[in-house]
Amino acid sequence: MNAFRLAAGATVASFLAAAVPAQAGTSLVIDASSGAVLSSENASQAWHPASTTKMMTLYVALKAVRDGKIGLETAIPASKRAASQPRVKVYIRAGQEVTLDNAIRIMMVKSANDIAYVIAEGVGGDVESFVGMMNAEARRLGMRDTNFVNPNGWHHPDQQSSARDLAVLAMALMSEFGDYSDYWNTGAVQLGKQVLKNTNGLVGRYYGINGFKTGFVCASGFNVVATATRGGRTLIAVVMGAHSGAERTIKAAQLLDDGFGKWGGFGSTVASLPSGTGGRAYSVCDTVRRGGGALGDDVDSSGPITVSSAPGVGGNSDGTSDRFAVGAPQSGVGGAVLTRSPSGRITLGQRAPLATVAVAFGRTPGSAAAPLAANAVAKPDTQIAREIQPGAPVAAGLVGGSAGRTASANGAIPSRSSAFAATAPGDEVQPPSDAFRSGPLRLQGAVQAGAATQASLRPGAAAGIKPAGRTSAAKASPAKPVLTKPAKAKPAPAKAKPSTALAKPPARPAKPAASAAKPDA
């Protein structure tokens, strides 16, 4: 009986353990070339991806470049919707442009939410269409636990993925777009006077690191997808649900280091890992808040980072691996390394100087020949002067700049126009060559010969034409009698003083002047 009760209790405990999502997070390490699984911890557990979502935003954008639908030099206009995204952001303004190349670099280094929306609108036309493309690619790649709602990873209860799926996505990016690897391993970008460092704390600290992407929202905790190469082997590590940025970075370093010490795994591949249960991703927000750490993914620290070897860290923190001799650097490491103190604290050393790539808003010389952004094509009425190219004619209605315009090449008014000419067609006079060199051009559309009529005006244009007022004309006609009889009104010049003649008229000529002025009364 007791045995039955113990067995029943064990069964219930096992059921509850399976029903409650793991709060300690999820992780995975695989070989990037073969997909072999080297270590796994709840790898198929549904989890909120946060800004690791931007890896799929990058994948869809690069695929559009490969298909010729957009170019890296394409200038993408920022919408009000994109500019209004919450931080982390670089505060691009609505109407400003940024090339796809610069946008990708800013998004991957700074994890800028506003720029992710700019990319989505430039590639997909609008955010909803782009998110549909993201989910289609996820299904095609076999990301079975993934659903995207937005392109930047801002928290939404339905936006979720798993460590397994993010590893699949990282493999796809590396295998299909390896020539663009500088997008995910750039150390820092300079935008104006700001130097924005990579949010991935492994960059500049871990030997052989190649990138990839971090993510944080309170519900997900601190996530990172990291890839590194040593001794001809490239590994991908995924950590989701860490309680601080330091814990995320050090656990990823531990898992990578442990993976490089293994030459075999579990005999399974990332593709053969089972799918998740399909439930809603768990939120670790309460646990993260209790940790007291910084609640943000843009914390910039160049000094050493340290965590205690608490049970929640995982990896090699339990001290069972011989890869972490106390205070001993790993062979071949040229910079900061992981060390463990006698008290059990794990430290990853100071960040090495990061190479900085200059980025900027606006067009580049190659933008003129690049394809138009999808949102510029879909909504041309909102794109002011967006299709003007260097050396091309200037459209009518645009305010002229310092560059001169000519009558024959101003792009709006024919050089031999007779729209308002009094002469017959064929007798037009050529305007001077400098007739349209400055000032705004107000005429739009084709200009036809002949006088302007109601039919030739654009809708609403007649409202601006008003007939002359009658009151002004009535006042003008009575003034003529005063001007036609000046002789009687003026006194003899010899008898009038100049100073008083202007102030007071003489008394004797007042009667004729009064009779002349009578019509005004």
C-alpha positions in Angstrom: 0.0 0.0 0.0 2.8 2.3 1.0 4.7 1.4 -2.2 1.6 2.2 -4.2 1.2 5.6 -2.5 4.9 6.4 -3.1 4.6 5.4 -6.7 1.4 7.5 -7.1 3.1 10.4 -5.4 6.1 10.1 -7.7 3.8 10.0 -10.7 1.9 13.2 -9.6 5.2 14.9 -8.9 6.5 14.0 -12.4 3.3 15.3 -13.9 3.5 18.6 -12.1 7.1 19.0 -13.0 6.2 18.5 -16.6 3.2 20.8 -16.5 5.1 23.7 -14.9 7.7 25.4 -17.2 11.2 25.4 -16.0 12.0 28.8 -14.3 15.7 28.3 -14.5 15.8 29.1 -18.2 16.7 27.2 -21.3 20.0 26.6 -23.1 21.6 24.8 -26.0 25.0 24.3 -27.6 25.4 22.8 -31.1 28.1 22.4 -33.7 27.4 25.0 -36.4 28.5 22.8 -39.3 26.8 19.5 -38.4 24.1 20.6 -36.0 25.2 18.1 -33.5 23.9 18.8 -30.0 26.7 19.2 -27.4 24.6 20.2 -24.5 20.9 20.9 -24.0 18.6 22.2 -21.2 14.9 22.5 -21.9 15.9 23.4 -25.5 12.4 23.1 -26.9 10.7 25.1 -24.1 8.6 28.0 -25.4 10.3 31.3 -24.4 9.9 34.9 -25.2 12.7 35.8 -27.7 12.9 39.5 -27.0 15.4 41.2 -29.3 16.8 37.9 -30.6 13.8 38.4 -32.8 15.9 40.8 -34.8 17.9 37.8 -36.2 14.8 36.9 -38.2 14.4 40.5 -39.2 18.0 40.3 -40.5 17.4 37.0 -42.3 14.3 38.3 -44.2 16.1 41.5 -45.1 19.2 39.7 -46.5 17.0 37.3 -48.4 15.2 40.3 -50.0 18.7 41.7 -51.0 19.7 38.3 -52.5 16.4 38.3 -54.5 17.1 41.8 -55.8 14.0 43.3 -54.2 16.0 45.8 -52.2 19.6 47.0 -52.1 21.9 47.6 -49.2 22.2 51.2 -50.4 18.4 51.6 -50.7 17.3 54.6 -48.6 14.4 53.7 -46.4 12.2 56.5 -45.0 11.2 56.2 -41.4 7.5 56.4 -40.6 5.9 57.9 -37.5 5.1 54.4 -36.4 8.7 53.4 -36.6 9.9 56.6 -34.9 7.5 56.1 -32.0 8.8 52.6 -31.0 10.0 52.4 -27.4 13.6 52.3 -26.3 16.1 50.9 -26.8 16.2 53.2 -29.9 18.4 55.7 -31.7 15.6 58.3 -32.1 15.3 58.4 -35.9 12.7 61.0 -36.8 9.7 60.5 -39.1 10.7 61.4 -42.6 14.4 60.8 -42.1 16.0 58.2 -44.3 18.6 55.5 -43.6 20.2 53.0 -46.0 19.4 49.3 -45.4 23.2 48.7 -44.8 23.4 51.3 -42.0 20.0 50.3 -40.6 21.1 46.6 -40.2 24.4 47.6 -38.5 22.6 49.9 -36.0 19.9 47.2 -35.3 22.4 44.4 -34.7 24.8 46.4 -32.6 22.5 48.6 -30.6 19.4 46.5 -30.8 17.4 49.6 -31.8 13.7 49.0 -31.9 12.9 51.9 -34.1 15.3 50.8 -36.7 13.9 47.3 -36.8 10.6 48.8 -37.8 12.3 50.9 -40.5 13.8 47.8 -42.0 10.4 46.0 -41.8 8.6 48.7 -43.6 11.4 49.1 -46.2 11.5 45.4 -47.0 7.8 44.5 -46.6 6.0 47.7 -47.3 4.4 47.6 -43.9 5.0 45.9 -40.6 2.2 43.4 -40.9 3.3 42.1 -44.3 6.9 41.8 -43.0 5.8 39.8 -39.9 4.0 37.5 -42.3 7.3 37.0 -44.2 9.1 36.3 -40.9 6.6 33.6 -39.9 6.7 32.1 -43.4 10.5 31.8 -43.2 10.3 30.3 -39.7 8.0 27.6 -40.9 10.2 26.9 -43.9 13.4 26.6 -41.8 11.6 24.2 -39.4 11.3 26.6 -36.4 8.4 24.7 -34.9 8.1 26.5 -31.6 8.2 30.0 -33.1 5.6 32.7 -33.7 6.4 36.3 -34.4 4.1 39.3 -33.8 6.5 42.2 -34.4 10.0 42.6 -36.0 11.8 44.1 -33.0 11.0 41.7 -30.1 9.0 44.1 -28.0 7.1 42.0 -25.6 3.8 40.5 -26.7 2.4 37.4 -25.0 2.0 35.6 -28.4 5.6 36.3 -29.5 7.7 33.2 -28.6 10.4 30.9 -29.8 12.8 28.4 -28.2 16.5 27.8 -27.8 16.3 25.1 -30.5 14.6 27.4 -33.0 17.0 30.2 -32.4 19.9 27.8 -33.0 18.3 26.7 -36.3 18.0 30.4 -37.3 21.6 31.1 -36.4 22.7 28.1 -38.6 20.6 29.4 -41.5 22.1 32.9 -41.3 25.7 31.5 -41.1 25.3 29.0 -43.9 23.3 31.2 -46.3 24.7 34.6 -45.6 28.2 34.0 -44.3 29.5 36.8 -46.5 27.5 39.2 -44.3 28.9 38.0 -41.0 30.2 41.5 -40.2 26.6 42.5 -39.5 26.5 40.3 -36.4 30.1 40.6 -35.2 30.6 44.4 -35.4 32.0 45.6 -32.1 30.6 49.2 -32.2 29.1 51.8 -34.5 29.5 55.6 -34.4 26.3 57.5 -35.2 27.1 61.2 -35.1 29.0 61.8 -31.9 27.7 58.7 -30.2 29.7 55.5 -30.1 27.2 52.6 -29.6 28.8 49.4 -28.3 27.6 45.9 -29.0 25.1 44.7 -26.4 26.6 41.3 -26.6 29.0 41.2 -23.6 31.0 38.3 -25.2 32.2 40.6 -28.0 35.6 41.9 -27.0 35.8 39.5 -24.0 35.6 35.9 -25.2 38.3 34.4 -27.4 37.0 33.4 -30.9 33.6 35.1 -30.5 31.8 35.8 -33.8 28.6 37.4 -32.7 25.3 37.1 -32.7 22.5 38.8 -30.8 21.2 39.6 -27.3 17.6 40.2 -26.1 15.8 41.4 -23.0 12.3 42.0 -21.9 11.2 41.5 -18.3 9.1 38.5 -19.2 12.0 36.7 -21.0 14.9 37.6 -18.8 18.2 38.0 -20.4 18.7 36.1 -23.7 21.7 35.6 -26.0 22.6 33.7 -29.1 26.4 33.5 -29.4 28.7 31.9 -31.9 32.5 31.4 -31.6 35.2 29.6 -33.5 38.3 27.8 -32.1 40.6 25.3 -33.6 38.6 25.2 -36.8 35.3 24.4 -35.0 32.4 26.8 -34.8 29.8 26.4 -32.1 26.4 28.1 -31.4 25.2 28.7 -27.9 21.8 29.9 -26.8 21.0 31.1 -23.3 17.4 32.2 -22.5 16.0 33.4 -19.2 19.2 34.5 -17.3 18.5 36.9 -14.4 21.0 39.5 -15.4 23.2 40.6 -18.3 26.3 39.4 -16.5 24.8 36.0 -15.8 23.7 35.7 -19.4 27.2 36.5 -20.7 29.1 34.3 -18.4 26.8 31.3 -18.8 27.1 31.6 -22.6 30.9 31.7 -22.2 30.9 28.7 -19.9 28.7 26.7 -22.3 30.8 27.5 -25.3 34.0 26.7 -23.4 32.6 23.4 -22.3 31.4 22.6 -25.8 34.9 23.2 -27.2 36.2 20.6 -24.7 33.8 18.0 -26.2 34.2 16.1 -29.4 30.9 14.3 -29.2 27.5 15.0 -28.1 24.3 13.2 -27.3 24.1 11.5 -30.7 21.3 13.9 -31.8 21.1 17.0 -34.0 19.3 20.2 -33.5 16.8 19.1 -36.3 16.0 15.9 -34.4 15.2 17.6 -31.1 11.5 17.3 -30.3 9.2 20.3 -30.6 7.9 22.0 -27.5 4.5 21.4 -25.9 2.9 24.3 -27.7 2.0 26.1 -24.5 2.4 29.8 -23.7 5.9 31.0 -23.0 6.6 31.4 -19.3 7.3 34.8 -17.8 10.3 35.3 -15.4 9.6 38.9 -14.8 9.0 38.6 -11.1 12.2 36.7 -10.6 14.2 39.2 -12.7 12.8 42.1 -10.7 13.7 40.5 -7.4 17.3 40.1 -8.7 17.8 43.9 -8.4 19.8 44.1 -11.6 19.5 46.6 -14.4 16.4 46.0 -16.4 17.7 46.8 -19.9 19.6 45.3 -22.7 21.8 48.3 -23.4 23.9 48.4 -20.3 27.4 49.3 -21.4 30.3 48.1 -19.2 33.9 47.8 -20.3 35.2 46.3 -17.1 35.2 42.7 -15.8 31.9 41.1 -15.1 31.3 38.6 -12.3 28.6 36.3 -11.0 28.5 33.9 -8.1 28.4 30.2 -8.7 24.7 30.0 -7.7 22.8 27.0 -8.9 20.8 29.0 -11.4 23.8 29.9 -13.5 24.3 26.4 -14.9 27.1 25.5 -17.3 30.4 24.9 -15.5 29.5 26.9 -12.4 29.3 23.8 -10.3 33.1 23.3 -10.6 32.9 19.9 -12.2 34.7 20.8 -15.4 38.5 20.8 -15.6 38.2 23.6 -18.2 38.3 26.2 -15.4 41.4 25.8 -13.4 41.3 28.5 -10.7 42.7 31.7 -12.2 44.4 29.9 -15.1 44.0 31.4 -18.5 42.9 29.2 -21.4 45.6 28.4 -23.9 45.5 30.5 -27.0 43.4 33.2 -25.5 44.8 36.7 -26.3 42.4 38.8 -24.2 40.0 38.4 -21.3 39.3 34.9 -20.1 36.9 33.1 -17.7 38.4 32.5 -14.3 37.0 31.0 -11.1 38.1 32.3 -7.7 38.5 30.0 -4.6 35.2 31.4 -3.3 33.4 30.1 -6.5 32.8 33.4 -8.3 33.1 33.3 -12.1 34.7 36.3 -13.7 35.0 37.3 -17.4 37.7 39.9 -17.8 37.8 43.4 -19.1 36.5 44.2 -22.6 39.1 44.7 -25.3 39.0 47.9 -27.4 36.2 47.5 -30.1 36.6 48.4 -33.7 34.1 51.0 -34.6 32.2 51.3 -37.9 30.8 54.7 -38.9 27.0 54.8 -39.7 24.7 57.7 -40.5 21.2 58.6 -41.4 20.5 59.8 -45.0 21.5 58.7 -48.5 24.8 57.5 -49.8 26.2 57.9 -53.3 24.9 54.4 -54.2 21.4 55.2 -53.2 20.5 56.8 -56.5 20.9 53.5 -58.4 19.5 51.2 -55.7 15.9 49.9 -55.8 13.3 51.9 -54.0 12.2 50.8 -50.5 8.9 48.9 -50.5 7.2 51.5 -48.3 8.2 54.3 -50.7 6.7 52.4 -53.6 3.5 51.5 -51.7 2.9 55.0 -50.5 4.4 57.5 -52.9 2.0 60.2 -51.8 3.8 60.4 -48.5 7.3 60.5 -49.9 8.3 64.1 -50.4 11.1 64.5 -52.9 12.1 60.9 -52.2 12.7 59.9 -55.7 14.9 62.9 -56.7 18.3 61.7 -57.9 21.5 63.7 -58.4 21.5 65.2 -61.9 17.9 64.4 -62.6 15.3 67.1 -63.4 13.7 68.8 -60.4 9.9 68.3 -60.2 7.6 71.3 -60.2 6.4 72.4 -56.8 9.7 71.8 -55.1 11.5 74.7 -53.6 14.7 75.4 -55.5 18.0 75.1 -53.8 21.4 76.6 -54.6 21.6 74.7 -57.9 20.4 76.7 -60.8 17.6 75.6 -63.1 17.2 76.4 -66.8 14.0 76.9 -68.7 14.6 73.8 -70.8 15.5 71.4 -68.0 13.5 72.4 -65.0 11.3 69.4 -65.4 7.9 71.1 -65.3 7.5 74.1 -67.6 8.2 73.6 -71.4 10.7 76.0 -72.8 8.3 77.4 -75.4 5.2 77.9 -73.3 2.2 80.0 -74.5 -0.2 79.2 -71.6 -0.8 82.9 -70.8 0.5 84.5 -74.0 -1.7 87.0 -76.0 -0.1 85.9 -79.3 -1.3 83.1 -81.5 0.3 79.7 -81.3 3.5 79.6 -83.2 4.4 83.2 -82.3 5.6 82.4 -78.8 8.7 84.2 -77.3 11.4 82.1 -75.9 11.8 82.9 -72.1 15.3 84.1 -71.0 17.7 81.4 -69.9 17.6 82.5 -66.3 13.8 82.8 -66.0 13.5 79.9 -63.6 16.8 79.9 -61.8 15.5 80.4 -58.3 12.4 80.3 -56.2 9.7 77.7 -55.9 8.0 76.4 -59.0 4.2 76.4 -58.5 3.0 75.1 -61.8 2.2 71.4 -62.0 1.2 69.1 -64.7 1.1 69.7 -68.5 0.9 73.3 -69.7 -1.4 73.9 -72.7 -1.6 76.7 -75.0 -4.4 79.3 -74.7 -6.1 81.3 -72.0 -6.9 79.8 -68.6 -10.5 78.8 -68.1 -12.5 77.2 -65.3 -12.1 73.8 -67.1 -8.3 74.2 -67.3 -7.9 74.9 -63.6 -7.3 72.1 -61.0 -10.2 71.3 -58.6 -10.3 74.0 -56.0 -8.0 76.4 -57.8 -10.8 78.8 -58.7 -11.5 79.4 -55.1 -8.3 81.4 -54.9 -9.4 83.8 -57.7 -11.6 86.7 -56.4 -13.1 89.6 -58.4 -11.9 93.1 -57.6 -14.0 94.8 -54.8 -16.6 97.4 -55.8 -15.9 99.8 -52.9 -12.4 100.6 -54.0 -13.5 101.4 -57.6 -16.3 103.7 -56.3 -13.9 105.7 -54.2 -11.5 106.1 -57.1 -14.0 107.9 -59.5 -15.1 110.9 -57.4 -11.5 111.9 -56.9 -11.2 113.1 -60.6 -13.0 116.5 -60.2 -10.6 117.6 -57.5 -7.7 116.8 -59.8 -9.2 118.4 -62.9 -9.7 121.9 -61.3 -6.5 122.7 -59.6 -6.3 126.4 -60.8 -9.3 127.7 -58.7 -8.2 125.8 -55.6 -4.7 127.1 -55.5 -3.9 130.7 -54.2 -1.4 132.9 -55.9 2.1 131.7 -55.0 3.3 135.2 -54.1 0.7 135.8 -51.3 0.8 132.4 -49.6 3.5 131.4 -47.2 4.9 127.9 -47.9 4.6 126.8 -44.2 0.9 127.8 -43.8 -0.2 127.0 -47.3 0.2 123.3 -46.6 -1.6 123.5 -43.3 -4.5 126.0 -44.1 -6.0 126.9 -47.4 -6.7 130.7 -48.0 -10.2 132.0 -47.0 -11.2 133.6 -50.4 -10.7 130.5 -52.7 -12.7 128.3 -50.2 -16.0 128.7 -52.1 -14.9 127.3 -55.4 -13.1 124.5 -53.6 -16.2 123.6 -51.6 -18.4 123.5 -54.6 -15.8 121.3 -56.3 -15.7 118.9 -53.3 -19.5 118.7 -53.0 -19.8 115.4 -55.0 -17.7 113.7 -52.3 -20.2 114.5 -49.6 
